[in-house]
């Protein structure tokens, strides 16, 4: 499962090997970068001034992921169920 982290004031999305192999990345600036599995809960991060304007990532505990990223200084996050 993809993981989100804050490193050096940047949001980093780490994808597994299978996510890299099976993933498709769209260059359209309005398209989100997504690593979502079925109807699992996830995290939505809206970004400004970045290559993608939104990340959508499945997470086992999205509220905990949002709290950790907010402690790292990132805002405009939401957990979805």
Residue frames as qw, qx, qy, qz and C-alpha x, y, z in Angstrom:
[[0.000, 0.891, 0.455, 0.000, 0.00, 0.00, 0.00],
 [0.346, 0.636, -0.044, 0.689, 1.25, 3.50, -0.79],
 [0.510, -0.581, -0.390, 0.501, 2.56, 5.58, 2.10],
 [0.141, 0.883, 0.081, 0.441, 2.60, 9.36, 2.60],
 [0.661, -0.448, -0.215, 0.562, 5.34, 11.17, 4.52],
 [0.086, 0.994, -0.050, 0.047, 6.76, 14.66, 5.02],
 [0.803, -0.167, 0.108, 0.562, 10.48, 14.91, 4.20],
 [0.364, -0.147, 0.150, 0.907, 12.35, 18.20, 4.04],
 [0.265, 0.452, 0.195, -0.829, 9.10, 20.18, 3.79],
 [0.409, 0.216, -0.605, -0.648, 7.85, 18.02, 0.91],
 [0.831, 0.016, 0.353, -0.429, 5.02, 15.52, 0.66],
 [0.108, 0.397, -0.875, -0.257, 6.47, 12.19, -0.43],
 [0.889, 0.072, 0.108, -0.440, 4.36, 9.34, -1.79],
 [0.124, -0.423, 0.890, 0.114, 6.06, 5.96, -1.62],
 [0.847, 0.185, -0.147, -0.476, 4.63, 3.28, -3.88],
 [0.770, -0.247, 0.587, 0.041, 5.28, -0.44, -3.58],
 [0.191, -0.277, 0.765, 0.549, 7.01, -2.29, -6.41],
 [0.244, 0.431, 0.853, 0.163, 3.66, -3.66, -7.61],
 [0.148, 0.852, 0.336, -0.374, 2.12, -0.17, -7.55],
 [0.059, -0.645, 0.438, 0.624, 4.99, 1.09, -9.71],
 [0.200, -0.029, 0.883, 0.424, 4.55, -1.79, -12.16],
 [0.123, 0.538, 0.827, 0.110, 0.75, -1.60, -12.35],
 [0.014, -0.718, -0.316, 0.620, 0.37, 2.14, -12.06],
 [0.402, 0.580, 0.410, 0.578, -0.51, 4.64, -14.70],
 [0.235, -0.543, -0.193, 0.783, 0.46, 8.26, -14.25],
 [0.342, 0.780, 0.448, 0.271, -1.44, 10.92, -16.15],
 [0.433, 0.017, -0.017, 0.901, 0.34, 14.15, -16.99],
 [0.128, -0.703, -0.397, -0.576, -2.88, 16.21, -17.02],
 [0.119, 0.264, -0.485, 0.825, -2.53, 18.78, -14.23],
 [0.581, -0.278, 0.072, -0.761, -6.17, 18.38, -13.23],
 [0.857, -0.084, -0.487, -0.145, -5.87, 14.60, -12.73],
 [0.574, -0.694, 0.373, -0.223, -5.10, 13.37, -9.20],
 [0.355, 0.388, -0.846, 0.092, -2.29, 10.95, -8.44],
 [0.785, -0.295, 0.141, -0.526, -4.16, 8.00, -6.94],
 [0.310, 0.203, -0.923, 0.101, -3.19, 4.74, -5.25],
 [0.597, -0.129, 0.308, -0.730, -6.62, 3.53, -4.17],
 [0.137, 0.058, -0.985, -0.082, -7.80, -0.02, -3.50],
 [0.219, -0.465, -0.848, -0.126, -11.47, -0.90, -3.82],
 [0.314, -0.790, -0.285, -0.443, -13.63, 0.80, -1.24],
 [0.661, -0.268, -0.403, 0.574, -10.90, 1.13, 1.37],
 [0.180, -0.949, -0.159, 0.206, -10.64, 4.33, 3.39],
 [0.687, 0.318, 0.074, 0.649, -8.03, 6.83, 2.30],
 [0.290, -0.645, -0.088, 0.702, -6.36, 10.22, 2.54],
 [0.442, 0.763, 0.316, 0.350, -6.88, 13.14, 0.16],
 [0.424, -0.533, 0.012, 0.732, -4.17, 15.81, -0.01],
 [0.404, 0.865, 0.256, 0.154, -4.85, 18.98, -2.05],
 [0.614, -0.318, 0.131, 0.711, -1.66, 20.73, -3.13],
 [0.286, 0.945, 0.076, -0.141, -0.75, 24.08, -4.63],
 [0.130, 0.863, -0.470, -0.135, 2.21, 24.75, -6.89],
 [0.532, -0.307, 0.785, 0.081, 2.98, 21.05, -7.35],
 [0.079, 0.157, -0.817, -0.549, 3.07, 18.74, -10.36],
 [0.296, -0.434, -0.813, -0.251, -0.21, 17.15, -9.25],
 [0.254, -0.451, 0.106, -0.849, -2.85, 19.16, -7.45],
 [0.766, -0.333, 0.213, -0.506, -4.27, 16.21, -5.51],
 [0.230, 0.259, -0.936, 0.070, -3.09, 12.90, -4.07],
 [0.812, -0.227, 0.053, -0.535, -5.59, 10.19, -3.13],
 [0.328, 0.358, -0.862, 0.150, -4.10, 7.23, -1.26],
 [0.798, -0.383, -0.406, -0.227, -5.72, 4.27, 0.52],
 [0.070, 0.464, -0.667, 0.578, -4.81, 3.96, 4.21],
 [0.467, -0.295, -0.827, 0.106, -5.74, 1.49, 6.93],
 [0.304, -0.687, -0.478, 0.455, -6.08, 4.36, 9.44],
 [0.341, 0.637, 0.245, 0.647, -6.58, 7.57, 7.43],
 [0.330, -0.921, -0.107, -0.178, -7.21, 9.72, 10.53],
 [0.730, -0.540, 0.175, 0.380, -3.81, 8.73, 11.94],
 [0.626, 0.243, 0.320, 0.669, -2.09, 9.44, 8.61],
 [0.069, 0.838, 0.238, 0.487, -3.74, 12.90, 8.40],
 [0.531, -0.847, -0.005, 0.036, -2.73, 13.70, 11.99],
 [0.761, -0.284, 0.244, 0.531, 0.89, 12.67, 11.33],
 [0.471, 0.452, 0.328, 0.683, 1.10, 14.74, 8.13],
 [0.140, -0.908, -0.191, -0.345, -0.44, 17.77, 9.86],
 [0.661, -0.690, 0.083, 0.282, 2.17, 17.47, 12.62],
 [0.666, -0.022, 0.340, 0.664, 4.71, 17.67, 9.80],
 [0.042, -0.456, 0.054, 0.887, 3.18, 20.96, 8.63],
 [0.028, -0.156, -0.735, -0.659, 0.97, 19.84, 5.74],
 [0.363, 0.319, 0.444, -0.755, -2.55, 21.27, 5.56],
 [0.607, 0.333, -0.243, -0.679, -5.60, 20.79, 3.30],
 [0.164, 0.133, -0.976, -0.055, -5.91, 17.09, 4.11],
 [0.716, -0.138, 0.144, -0.669, -8.96, 14.96, 4.66],
 [0.203, -0.119, 0.971, -0.050, -9.67, 11.37, 5.60],
 [0.646, 0.074, -0.292, -0.702, -12.33, 9.50, 3.65],
 [0.447, -0.125, 0.849, -0.250, -14.13, 6.33, 4.56]]
